[in-house]
């Protein structure tokens, strides 16, 4: 009997020792995959930035991971390796550790046995040197369909030409921001296309979404992390450039919100080459009621030279379900996978490739968007959905950074 008791005690001790704890095992996993969204100001449900906050959610976290609901869908790195996929695609062993922790009662463990690193869940750039704040606090007033497009001209503080090598921003009112666009107006006449001459108080800018002489420099949507060009390439901006910030807000119709978002730039005096942002995607589609639907279209490289693609951001709205982008060979066959994966509106990303991919002059790029308008999608619409700028409408755009 004594021997059996000793064996039982030893087994209990082994089981206890085998149970993962927060500080030793789980916190690094949650920091890697979860805290970027699940923090006080993040878009994720729940704040998991400390043990006291995560412990009550342990069973829910395990259930999300077990069902595949979390982490949210992202691009498949097997198609094209991209920077940051280690934050987006959870390793099997990390998934097992988190589930075992929850099943074992979610013990805290000894803080002194942790890895000693400070929690950093925002993954913001540390070495930004140009600040582009809003010139005033925006008064957000969603229209009847919940959308509010608002533009303002930002103060351009640079005094000599610079190359932007990184983009970051501090959102002031995250829950109501659908997307942002940082734009250069080549004509220096922002608002002209909307019939506005005095832009000091900002202006509504929904229809059309951009003026013809606007060049997009950067965009943000829920889930986006900072963009950097690690090889020193950059987007050149001049002291006289007119910089415009477009904010697309989405909230309760008739409600009033405030926002004071700030853009941050990482810059360099020199660069080995220039980067630009371009966009392709179909606008002539109809998504049937109660159906899944996809649209594919190809576009020829008409730049006249080979283009080096550096990263792609697939963008749809609430019905978005999947996406693919391929380079086609001379005979029109799929040759090079650029990006493919499942889509979630709250988890969009600029997938910056580990290595640039050459898009030969004259060859085509094939783009495909898939939408789910069935009952399985809680955002399904009662009716046919077509292209539109509003959150309740749909898009199929692929924004890409490239260099020549």
Secondary structure in CASP SS format (residue, H / E / C, confidence):
PFRMAT SS
TARGET T0000
AUTHOR 0000-0000-0000
METHOD secondary structure of the structure
MODEL  1
X C 1.00
X H 1.00
X H 1.00
X H 1.00
X H 1.00
X H 1.00
X H 1.00
X H 1.00
X H 1.00
X H 1.00
X H 1.00
X H 1.00
X H 1.00
X H 1.00
X H 1.00
X H 1.00
X H 1.00
X H 1.00
X C 1.00
X C 1.00
X C 1.00
X H 1.00
X H 1.00
X H 1.00
X H 1.00
X H 1.00
X H 1.00
X H 1.00
X H 1.00
X H 1.00
X H 1.00
X H 1.00
X H 1.00
X C 1.00
X C 1.00
X C 1.00
X C 1.00
X C 1.00
X C 1.00
X C 1.00
X C 1.00
X C 1.00
X C 1.00
X C 1.00
X C 1.00
X C 1.00
X C 1.00
X C 1.00
X C 1.00
X C 1.00
X H 1.00
X H 1.00
X H 1.00
X H 1.00
X H 1.00
X C 1.00
X C 1.00
X H 1.00
X H 1.00
X H 1.00
X H 1.00
X H 1.00
X H 1.00
X H 1.00
X H 1.00
X H 1.00
X H 1.00
X C 1.00
X C 1.00
X C 1.00
X C 1.00
X C 1.00
X C 1.00
X C 1.00
X E 1.00
X C 1.00
X C 1.00
X C 1.00
X C 1.00
X C 1.00
X C 1.00
X E 1.00
X C 1.00
X C 1.00
X H 1.00
X H 1.00
X H 1.00
X H 1.00
X C 1.00
X C 1.00
X C 1.00
X H 1.00
X H 1.00
X H 1.00
X H 1.00
X H 1.00
X H 1.00
X H 1.00
X H 1.00
X H 1.00
X H 1.00
X H 1.00
X H 1.00
X C 1.00
X C 1.00
X C 1.00
X C 1.00
X C 1.00
X C 1.00
X C 1.00
X H 1.00
X H 1.00
X H 1.00
X C 1.00
X C 1.00
X C 1.00
X C 1.00
X C 1.00
X C 1.00
X C 1.00
X C 1.00
X C 1.00
X C 1.00
X C 1.00
X C 1.00
X C 1.00
X C 1.00
X C 1.00
X C 1.00
X E 1.00
X E 1.00
X E 1.00
X E 1.00
X C 1.00
X C 1.00
X C 1.00
X C 1.00
X E 1.00
X E 1.00
X E 1.00
X C 1.00
X C 1.00
X C 1.00
X C 1.00
X C 1.00
X C 1.00
X E 1.00
X E 1.00
X E 1.00
X E 1.00
X E 1.00
X E 1.00
X E 1.00
X E 1.00
X C 1.00
X C 1.00
X C 1.00
X C 1.00
X C 1.00
X C 1.00
X C 1.00
X E 1.00
X E 1.00
X E 1.00
X E 1.00
X E 1.00
X E 1.00
X E 1.00
X E 1.00
X E 1.00
X C 1.00
X C 1.00
X C 1.00
X H 1.00
X H 1.00
X H 1.00
X E 1.00
X E 1.00
X E 1.00
X E 1.00
X E 1.00
X E 1.00
X E 1.00
X E 1.00
X E 1.00
X C 1.00
X C 1.00
X C 1.00
X C 1.00
X C 1.00
X C 1.00
X H 1.00
X H 1.00
X H 1.00
X C 1.00
X C 1.00
X C 1.00
X C 1.00
X C 1.00
X C 1.00
X C 1.00
X C 1.00
X E 1.00
X E 1.00
X C 1.00
X C 1.00
X C 1.00
X C 1.00
X C 1.00
X C 1.00
X C 1.00
X C 1.00
X C 1.00
X E 1.00
X E 1.00
X E 1.00
X E 1.00
X E 1.00
X E 1.00
X E 1.00
X E 1.00
X C 1.00
X C 1.00
X C 1.00
X C 1.00
X C 1.00
X E 1.00
X E 1.00
X C 1.00
X C 1.00
X C 1.00
X C 1.00
X C 1.00
X E 1.00
X E 1.00
X E 1.00
X E 1.00
X C 1.00
X C 1.00
X C 1.00
X C 1.00
X E 1.00
X E 1.00
X E 1.00
X E 1.00
X E 1.00
X E 1.00
X E 1.00
X E 1.00
X E 1.00
X C 1.00
X C 1.00
X C 1.00
X C 1.00
X C 1.00
X C 1.00
X E 1.00
X E 1.00
X E 1.00
X C 1.00
X C 1.00
X E 1.00
X E 1.00
X E 1.00
X E 1.00
X E 1.00
X E 1.00
X E 1.00
X C 1.00
X C 1.00
X C 1.00
X C 1.00
X C 1.00
X E 1.00
X E 1.00
X E 1.00
X E 1.00
X E 1.00
X E 1.00
X E 1.00
X C 1.00
X C 1.00
X C 1.00
X C 1.00
X C 1.00
X E 1.00
X E 1.00
X C 1.00
X C 1.00
X C 1.00
X C 1.00
X E 1.00
X E 1.00
X E 1.00
X E 1.00
X E 1.00
X E 1.00
X E 1.00
X E 1.00
X E 1.00
X C 1.00
X C 1.00
X C 1.00
X C 1.00
X C 1.00
X C 1.00
X E 1.00
X E 1.00
X E 1.00
X E 1.00
X E 1.00
X E 1.00
X E 1.00
X E 1.00
X E 1.00
X C 1.00
X C 1.00
X C 1.00
X C 1.00
X E 1.00
X E 1.00
X E 1.00
X E 1.00
X E 1.00
X E 1.00
X E 1.00
X E 1.00
X E 1.00
X C 1.00
X C 1.00
X C 1.00
X C 1.00
X C 1.00
X E 1.00
X E 1.00
X E 1.00
X E 1.00
X E 1.00
X E 1.00
X E 1.00
X E 1.00
X E 1.00
X C 1.00
X C 1.00
X C 1.00
X C 1.00
X C 1.00
X C 1.00
X C 1.00
X C 1.00
X E 1.00
X E 1.00
X E 1.00
X E 1.00
X E 1.00
X E 1.00
X E 1.00
X E 1.00
X E 1.00
X C 1.00
X C 1.00
X C 1.00
X C 1.00
X E 1.00
X E 1.00
X E 1.00
X E 1.00
X E 1.00
X E 1.00
X E 1.00
X E 1.00
X E 1.00
X C 1.00
X C 1.00
X C 1.00
X C 1.00
X C 1.00
X C 1.00
X C 1.00
X C 1.00
X C 1.00
X C 1.00
X C 1.00
X C 1.00
X E 1.00
X E 1.00
X E 1.00
X C 1.00
X C 1.00
X C 1.00
X C 1.00
X C 1.00
X C 1.00
X E 1.00
X C 1.00
X C 1.00
X E 1.00
X E 1.00
X E 1.00
X E 1.00
X E 1.00
X E 1.00
X E 1.00
X C 1.00
END
